[in-house]
Amino acid sequence: MTAQAKDILLYNNERFYINAEPLENYFKEWATKPFEDYLLSSCWRGYIATWALRENQLFLIALQPYADQKQNVTLESLFPNQLVVLANWFNGEIKIDKGKELEPFYNGSYRICLIIYFNLRKCISQIPSTTLTILC
């Protein structure tokens, strides 16, 4: 199994790779996914999204195709007239990868630094963890 390229979260003035794909929830419920014809084994979803946590809410702040620069799919094309997008469709958890990567190329095991839980668009808890290991 090929390790997947990860989305990015800007949190407390740092940049983290995350074990979550919040935009996939949007595509399942509200929109047709525009990346279907551009899949690569290292990024099946076809894009990298950049997120920011601001005032306990999750915002989509950038979107780029994973490898094919000819694609014309942008944040503006999915969400016209919006510079940032409140992820009001997302409930769930975001796991922040930080620390030594335990198995870098196959199953995505990481030492997790923080798990952020969202419910009804708001961050409801942040649980630090220095020993938890997840398999992606």
N, C-alpha and C positions, 0 to 999 in steps of 0.2 A: 504494500500500500504506500502510495506517495504522500509524504507530508504536505499539508495544505498551507498555502500562503494565508496569512491571518490579517484580519481587520486591525485597525489601530485605534487606541483610545488615548486622548489627551486628558490627563487627570493630575491634579495638583502640580501643574507646570512640568509634568514629565510625559514622555511618550511610551506607551506600552502596547505590546501585541496581546490580543485577547482571544480567548477560547469561546467565542460567541459570534453569531452572524445575525445581528438584529434586523438587517434589511431583508433577509429571507422571509421573515414574518410578514413584512409589508407585501412582498411579491405573492405570497400564498393567499393573502386576504384581499388585496386591493388593486393590484396591477399586474399586467403581463410582464414577465421578466425579459428585458431586452438583450440579454447576453447569451441566450441559448445556443446560438450558432458559433460561439467563440470559446468553447470549453477546452481547457488543458488539464492534464492529470495533476498538475501542481496547484490548480485553483479551479475546481469544478464549477464554482458559482460564477466565474468569469470577471470578477471585479475585486477591488480592494476599497473598502469604505473607511473613512476616518471619522471618528466620533469624538465628542467632547461632553464631559459631565459638568454642567453649569447649574448652580442653584438646585441641586438634587434632581435635575432632569437631564435626559440623554438627548443630544442633538447630533444629527448627521451634518458634518461640515465640509466633506469632500468625498468625491466618488471618481474613481478612475478605472478604465478597463485594465485587466491584469497584464496582458501581453500585447495585444493587437492595437497599436496606436492609431489605426485607421478607423476604429469604432468612433462613432460620434455620440456616445452615451455619456452624459454628464449629469451633475446634480441639477443643473438648470433644465435639461431636457426631461428629467423625471419629475421635477418639482418646479414648474415655471414661476418666475418672479420671486424666488426664495433664495437667499444667500446661505441660510442655515435652516434645517428642518427639525422641528421637534418630533422625536420618535414616539408619537402618541399611540402607535400600534404595538409597542414592545412591552411585554411583561415577561419576566424571567430573570435569569442571572447572567452576569458577565464575570468570567474568571480572568484575572489579570496574570499573565505569565511574567514571572520575575525570578531571578536566581538561576542557578545552574540547570541547564537543560539536561535531563537524564538520559533520554534516548532520542537524539536529534533527528534521525532521518526516517524512522518507521512509524511508530505509533503515537508520536506527539506527546509523550510523557513530559511533564514539567513539574517543577516545584512551584506551587502557587503562593503568591504573596497576599492577594486580596480577592474576595468574592463579593460582588455588589449585586444586591437583589432589587428588582424593580417590580412595582405593582401599581396599576393605574397610572402609568407614566412617571411615577415618582420613585426615587431611590428610597427604599424603606429600611435597608440595613447594609452595613459594610462590615464584613467579617475578615479580620486579618488571619492569615494562616501561614506558618513557616514550614510545616511538615507535611501538609496534605499533598498527595500526588494524584493526578487524574490521568486517565487514558482517553485520548481524543479519537 
